[in-house]
Amino acid sequence: MLTSKLTNMKNILKNILVLLLLFTFNTLISCKKYVGGDTNINPNKASTPTLNTSLPVAIASTAENHFRIAYITSLFSEQLGAYATGPIIEDQNRDVRIDGGYLGIYQNSLTNIDVMIKLGIAQNAPYYVGIGKILMAVNLGLATDTWGDIPYSEALRAPDNLYPKYDSQQSIYTAIQSLLDDAILQLATTGGSIKPGTDDLIYGSNATTQISNWTKTAWVLKARYAMHLTKKDKNLAANNALSYLSKGFASIAEDCQLVYNSKNLNPWNRSVAVVLLGAVSTVAPTQRFIDLMTGTFYPGVIDPRLPIMMDNKGAATYTGMINGAATASNSNLTANTYYAKDVSPIFIVTYAEQKFLEAEAEFIKAGGTIASTGSSVNAYNAYLAGINASMDKLAAVKATYVANPLVAVTPAGLKFEHIMKEKQIAMFLQPETWVDVRRYDYDNTLFRGIALPQNQASIMGGQFIRRSLYPQAEVSTNPNAAAAQKTLTTKVWWDQ
């Protein structure tokens, strides 16, 4: 029975990803050939959508959007650097728009999700409504954390409104929490007989825990977006997050992720590892990130995840990219690495992230600061749990690393730096890392080695990048986008 379900899931995913690949071919990765500026029209939407065709599209496109955003923003968190044949313009902060991500969120995800939610309401299918609202919250989060103010209240209303206004990020954050609250209520509803099956590409293979796991996903996401507001009120952010996290995941087995297969390739595989086989280099891990794991920045701490995360073809040392320099590297995201395998997952939210959110919140609750040493047992235990979750996810041999006294520092020796160092490794190639870097102002003690990119555009004035510009076609066609446009160095609302 399980084999049959998995086969059905693969067939659904194959059909959905064929459509997505055709769509993505023309719009992938900050492509300057952004077609059209109307964020209300979805060219892929079926004329007669159903719940079980809308859900896999919503899930697959949401995962794809995580890749599209991370492909560029990982340059800004300096986990990745660009080759000259890659997104070097973005790496040097010359023209950052992330068109493919914007287009994917609005024309491929939000429109399908909106249709699914309305169908779910009409057909008394609260489970679909709940999952849809979670996915809508995730996509809105990706969008607002990348561009700041975005269309929402007047979006998705074509043809009645082709030029939606841009809502403030503060109002978007209120909407995200409201969507997640309503999702939790919908998923707890006993009425309605329509429940997702194999069309749920994330949790559909386990009918027993499916709805429970989506509910836990919503709670962890609520904590994520609560912690984004540490600059507004760090104590309120921490307390809110901790109350939400108590209802979150129990282990990595409950991670919200989309797992790919050898026919439906993980996007890091098909867009980085596969093209690398054709001698086209796009992005690769940075020297800064490598130095976090080789003992350079942290002498005596050699990370066993390093050879799992990047491939140096057996060389004696690992060398990485320098942001903005387009230099050569011997360490790449090949098909031999965990994140760029054809069958690897794209993470939406994970148990490892949950535990690092908990560690940060507990550290703040105990009165800790960036400069302080020592915290509560709760903060320390969550920090260790985050490391263990990351290690287990990558099947790394962890015993020596976790027992290293420079890692197992005890509650009295715990620093905020320890938490953030481990979190950025565990959150490799995820958009959340750039959120953390900005929340803590590119602090070189928390993110060792982080620096302005070489050959940075003079318009940046020697400042770090804080947001993306809107796609040029959107600015050209929607006067509200032009009015909302800010510079690359203007902080988003939660960063102020």
C-alpha positions in Angstrom: 0.0 0.0 0.0 2.8 2.4 0.9 4.6 1.6 -2.3 1.5 2.3 -4.3 1.1 5.7 -2.5 4.7 6.6 -3.1 4.4 5.7 -6.8 1.3 7.9 -7.1 3.1 10.7 -5.4 6.0 10.4 -7.8 3.7 10.4 -10.8 1.9 13.6 -9.5 5.2 15.3 -8.8 6.5 14.3 -12.2 3.6 15.9 -14.0 3.7 19.1 -11.9 7.4 19.5 -12.2 7.2 19.2 -16.0 5.0 22.2 -16.0 7.2 24.0 -13.5 10.4 23.3 -15.5 8.8 24.6 -18.7 7.8 27.7 -16.8 11.1 28.0 -15.0 13.2 27.7 -18.1 12.3 31.2 -19.1 12.3 32.9 -15.7 14.9 31.1 -13.6 17.3 32.8 -11.3 17.0 36.5 -11.5 16.6 36.3 -15.3 16.5 39.7 -16.9 13.9 38.4 -19.4 11.1 38.8 -17.0 7.9 38.4 -19.0 5.2 40.7 -18.1 4.7 42.7 -14.9 1.2 41.6 -14.0 1.3 39.6 -10.7 -2.4 38.7 -11.1 -2.2 36.3 -14.0 -1.0 32.7 -13.8 -0.3 31.2 -17.2 -0.1 27.7 -15.7 -3.4 27.7 -13.9 -5.8 25.0 -15.2 -9.1 26.3 -16.5 -11.0 23.9 -14.3 -8.8 23.4 -11.2 -9.5 20.9 -8.5 -8.3 20.5 -5.0 -6.1 17.5 -5.7 -4.5 19.2 -8.7 -4.0 22.6 -7.0 -2.2 21.2 -3.9 0.8 19.5 -5.6 1.3 22.6 -7.7 1.2 24.8 -4.6 3.7 22.6 -2.8 6.1 22.1 -5.7 6.1 25.8 -6.6 6.7 26.8 -3.0 9.8 24.6 -2.8 11.0 26.0 -6.1 10.6 29.5 -4.7 12.8 28.6 -1.8 15.5 27.6 -4.3 15.0 30.7 -6.4 15.3 33.1 -3.5 18.2 31.2 -1.8 20.2 31.0 -5.0 20.7 34.7 -4.9 20.3 35.5 -1.2 22.9 32.9 -0.2 25.4 35.2 -1.9 24.4 37.9 0.6 24.8 35.7 3.6 28.1 34.7 2.0 27.5 31.0 2.0 27.9 31.0 -1.8 29.8 33.1 -4.2 29.3 33.6 -7.9 31.5 32.6 -10.8 31.8 35.0 -13.8 29.3 32.7 -15.6 26.9 32.8 -12.6 25.0 35.6 -10.9 28.0 37.8 -10.6 26.0 41.0 -11.0 24.0 40.1 -7.9 27.1 39.0 -6.0 28.6 42.5 -6.7 25.3 44.1 -5.8 25.1 45.8 -9.2 21.4 45.0 -10.0 19.6 42.8 -7.6 15.9 42.0 -8.6 15.5 38.2 -8.3 12.8 38.3 -11.0 12.4 34.5 -11.1 11.5 34.4 -7.4 9.0 37.3 -7.6 7.4 35.7 -10.7 7.3 32.3 -9.1 5.7 33.5 -5.9 3.0 35.5 -7.5 2.2 33.8 -10.8 2.9 30.2 -9.9 2.3 29.9 -6.1 -0.1 32.5 -4.7 -2.5 32.3 -7.6 -2.8 28.5 -7.3 -3.0 28.7 -3.5 -5.7 31.3 -3.6 -7.8 29.1 -6.0 -7.3 26.1 -3.7 -8.3 28.0 -0.6 -11.5 29.2 -2.3 -12.3 25.7 -3.6 -11.7 24.3 -0.2 -14.1 26.7 1.4 -16.7 26.1 -1.3 -16.4 22.3 -1.0 -16.2 22.2 2.9 -12.6 20.9 2.8 -11.0 22.6 5.8 -7.8 20.5 5.5 -7.0 21.9 2.1 -7.9 25.4 3.4 -5.5 25.0 6.3 -2.6 23.7 4.2 -3.3 26.4 1.6 -3.1 29.2 4.2 0.2 27.7 5.5 1.7 27.8 2.0 0.4 31.3 1.4 2.0 32.5 4.6 5.3 30.9 3.6 5.3 32.5 0.2 4.3 35.9 1.6 7.2 35.5 4.1 9.7 34.7 1.3 8.4 37.8 -0.7 8.3 40.4 2.1 11.7 39.3 3.6 13.2 39.7 0.1 11.5 42.9 -1.2 10.0 44.5 1.9 6.6 46.0 1.0 4.7 43.7 -1.4 1.2 43.4 -3.0 -1.3 41.3 -1.0 -4.5 43.0 0.0 -5.2 44.0 -3.6 -3.3 41.2 -5.3 -4.8 38.1 -7.1 -7.8 40.2 -8.3 -7.3 40.2 -12.0 -8.9 41.4 -14.2 -10.6 43.8 -11.8 -7.3 45.2 -10.5 -4.2 44.8 -12.6 -2.2 47.3 -10.5 -2.4 46.2 -6.9 -1.1 48.4 -4.2 2.0 47.5 -2.2 1.2 46.8 1.5 3.6 47.6 4.2 5.8 44.8 5.6 4.3 45.4 9.0 0.9 44.6 7.7 2.2 41.6 5.8 3.6 40.2 9.1 0.2 40.7 10.7 -1.4 38.8 7.8 1.2 36.0 8.0 0.4 35.3 11.7 -3.4 35.6 11.0 -3.1 33.1 8.1 -1.2 30.6 10.3 -3.7 31.0 13.2 -6.5 30.3 10.8 -4.7 27.4 9.3 -4.3 25.8 12.8 -8.1 26.2 13.3 -8.9 24.8 9.9 -6.7 21.8 10.5 -8.4 21.1 13.8 -11.9 21.1 12.2 -13.6 17.8 12.4 -16.2 18.7 9.8 -15.7 18.0 6.1 -14.9 14.7 4.5 -12.4 15.7 1.9 -8.8 15.1 3.0 -5.6 15.2 1.0 -4.0 12.0 0.0 -1.0 11.5 -2.3 -1.6 15.0 -3.7 0.0 16.2 -0.5 3.6 15.7 -1.6 5.1 16.5 1.8 3.1 14.5 4.4 0.5 12.6 2.3 2.3 9.3 2.6 1.3 9.0 6.2 -2.4 9.6 6.8 -2.1 9.1 10.5 0.2 12.0 11.1 -0.5 14.2 8.1 -2.7 16.8 9.6 -0.8 16.8 12.9 2.5 17.5 11.1 1.0 20.4 9.1 -0.3 21.8 12.3 3.2 21.6 13.9 4.6 23.2 10.7 2.2 26.2 11.3 3.4 26.6 14.9 7.1 26.5 14.0 6.5 29.0 11.2 4.7 31.3 13.7 7.8 31.1 15.9 10.1 31.9 12.9 8.2 35.0 12.0 8.0 36.1 15.7 11.8 35.9 16.0 12.2 38.0 12.9 11.0 40.9 15.1 13.8 40.8 17.6 14.8 44.4 16.6 11.3 45.6 17.4 11.1 44.0 20.9 13.4 41.1 21.5 11.8 40.0 24.7 8.3 39.9 23.2 9.7 38.1 20.2 11.4 35.5 22.3 8.4 34.9 24.6 6.0 34.6 21.7 8.3 32.2 19.8 8.7 30.0 22.9 5.0 29.7 23.3 4.6 28.6 19.7 7.6 26.2 19.7 6.1 24.2 22.5 3.6 22.9 19.9 6.2 22.3 17.2 8.0 19.3 15.7 9.2 16.3 17.8 12.1 15.2 15.5 13.6 15.5 12.1 11.0 12.9 10.9 8.4 15.7 10.9 10.4 18.2 8.8 8.3 20.1 6.3 10.3 19.4 3.1 9.7 18.3 -0.5 11.8 15.2 -1.4 12.7 14.9 -5.1 13.7 11.8 -7.1 15.8 10.8 -10.0 13.2 11.9 -12.5 12.1 15.0 -10.8 15.4 16.6 -9.9 16.2 18.7 -6.9 16.6 22.3 -8.3 20.1 22.7 -6.8 21.0 19.5 -8.8 19.5 20.5 -12.1 20.5 24.2 -11.9 24.0 23.9 -10.4 25.4 20.4 -10.3 24.1 19.3 -13.7 25.3 22.4 -15.5 28.6 22.0 -13.8 29.1 18.7 -15.6 28.8 20.8 -18.8 31.7 23.0 -17.6 29.4 25.9 -16.7 30.1 27.1 -13.2 27.4 29.2 -11.5 27.8 29.4 -7.7 29.9 27.6 -5.2 30.6 27.7 -1.4 32.7 30.6 -0.2 36.0 30.6 1.6 34.3 32.3 4.5 31.8 29.5 4.9 34.5 26.8 4.5 36.6 28.5 7.1 33.7 28.1 9.6 34.0 24.4 9.2 37.7 23.6 8.7 39.1 25.0 12.0 40.4 28.2 10.5 37.9 30.5 12.3 37.4 28.1 15.2 40.7 26.2 15.8 40.2 22.7 17.0 36.7 22.4 15.6 36.6 20.3 12.4 33.1 19.8 11.1 32.3 16.4 9.7 29.5 17.8 7.6 32.0 19.6 5.4 32.7 16.8 2.8 29.0 16.0 2.8 28.0 19.6 1.9 30.7 20.3 -0.7 32.9 18.4 -3.0 36.6 19.2 -3.5 37.3 16.1 -5.6 39.6 14.6 -3.0 42.0 17.6 -2.7 44.1 18.0 0.4 42.3 21.3 1.3 39.1 23.1 0.5 39.2 26.4 -1.3 36.1 28.6 -1.8 34.8 31.6 -3.6 35.4 35.2 -2.6 32.2 37.2 -2.9 32.3 39.6 -5.8 35.7 38.4 -7.1 34.5 35.5 -9.4 37.6 33.6 -8.4 38.2 29.9 -9.0 37.3 27.3 -6.3 38.0 23.6 -5.9 34.8 23.1 -3.7 31.5 22.9 -5.5 27.9 21.8 -5.2 28.2 18.6 -7.2 25.7 15.7 -7.5 27.9 14.0 -4.8 26.9 16.6 -2.2 23.9 16.4 0.1 22.1 19.5 -1.0 22.7 19.0 -4.7 21.9 15.4 -5.1 19.0 14.7 -7.6 16.9 13.1 -4.8 17.7 15.6 -2.0 14.9 17.6 -0.4 14.2 21.3 -0.4 13.5 22.4 3.2 10.6 24.7 4.0 10.9 24.5 7.8 12.7 21.9 9.9 13.3 20.6 13.4 16.9 21.9 13.3 15.6 25.4 12.6 13.1 25.0 15.4 15.7 24.1 18.0 18.0 27.0 17.0 15.0 29.4 17.2 14.4 28.0 20.7 18.1 28.4 21.7 18.1 32.0 20.5 14.8 32.7 22.3 15.9 31.1 25.5 19.2 32.9 25.4 17.4 36.2 25.1 14.9 35.2 27.8 17.8 34.5 30.2 19.1 38.1 29.6 21.8 37.2 27.1 23.3 39.6 24.6 25.6 39.3 21.7 28.5 40.1 24.0 27.5 38.0 27.1 28.7 34.5 28.1 26.5 32.0 29.9 22.9 31.1 29.6 20.2 28.8 30.8 20.1 25.0 30.6 17.1 25.3 28.3 19.1 27.5 25.8 22.1 25.1 25.9 20.0 22.0 25.4 18.2 23.5 22.5 21.5 24.5 20.9 22.8 21.0 21.2 19.6 19.6 19.9 19.9 21.8 16.8 23.4 20.5 16.1 22.3 16.9 16.6 19.3 17.4 14.3 21.5 18.9 11.5 24.0 16.1 11.9 21.4 13.4 11.8 19.8 15.0 8.7 23.0 14.8 6.8 23.9 11.4 8.3 27.2 12.8 9.6 29.3 11.0 12.1 28.7 13.3 15.0 30.0 11.8 18.3 33.4 13.5 18.2 32.1 16.8 17.1 29.3 17.0 19.6 31.6 15.9 22.4 34.3 18.5 21.5 34.5 20.9 24.5 34.7 23.8 22.1 31.2 22.8 20.9 29.9 21.3 24.1 30.6 24.5 26.0 28.2 23.9 28.9 25.5 26.4 29.8 28.0 28.6 31.6 30.1 28.9 28.5 27.4 29.3 25.9 27.7 32.4 23.8 25.2 33.8 21.2 28.0 33.3 18.7 27.9 29.5 19.3 24.2 29.4 18.4 24.4 31.5 15.3 27.5 29.8 14.0 25.8 26.4 14.2 22.5 27.7 12.9 24.1 29.1 9.7 25.7 25.8 9.0 22.5 23.9 9.7 20.6 26.4 7.5 22.9 26.1 4.5 21.2 27.2 1.2 18.1 28.4 3.0 16.6 32.0 2.6 16.4 32.3 6.4 20.1 32.7 6.8 20.1 36.1 5.1 17.3 37.1 7.5 19.5 36.3 10.4 22.5 38.1 8.9 20.4 41.3 8.6 18.8 41.0 12.0 22.2 41.0 13.5 23.7 43.7 11.1 26.2 41.5 9.4 28.0 41.2 12.8 31.5 39.8 12.2 31.6 38.1 15.6 28.4 36.1 14.9 29.1 35.6 11.2 32.9 35.3 11.1 34.6 36.4 8.0 31.6 38.2 6.5 32.7 41.3 4.6 31.6 43.6 1.8 31.9 41.8 -1.6 34.9 42.7 -3.8 34.1 44.9 -6.7 30.9 46.0 -5.0 28.9 48.5 -7.0 29.7 52.1 -6.1 26.0 52.9 -5.7 26.1 50.8 -2.5 28.2 53.4 -0.8 30.2 50.7 1.0 27.1 49.4 2.8 25.8 45.9 3.0 22.8 44.9 1.0 19.5 44.9 2.9 16.8 44.0 0.3 16.2 43.3 -3.4 14.8 45.7 -5.9 11.5 44.9 -7.6 11.6 43.4 -11.1 12.0 46.1 -13.7 8.9 45.1 -15.6 6.9 45.3 -12.4 8.2 48.8 -11.7 7.5 49.8 -15.3 3.9 48.6 -15.5 2.6 49.1 -11.9 2.9 52.7 -10.6 2.4 51.4 -7.1 5.6 49.3 -7.4 7.5 52.4 -8.6 6.3 54.4 -5.6 7.2 51.6 -3.2 10.7 51.0 -4.6 13.6 51.5 -2.1 17.3 51.3 -2.5 19.3 48.1 -2.0 20.8 49.6 1.2 17.4 50.5 2.7 16.5 48.3 5.7 13.2 46.4 5.6 10.7 47.2 8.4 11.8 44.4 10.8 15.5 45.4 10.3 15.0 48.9 11.5 
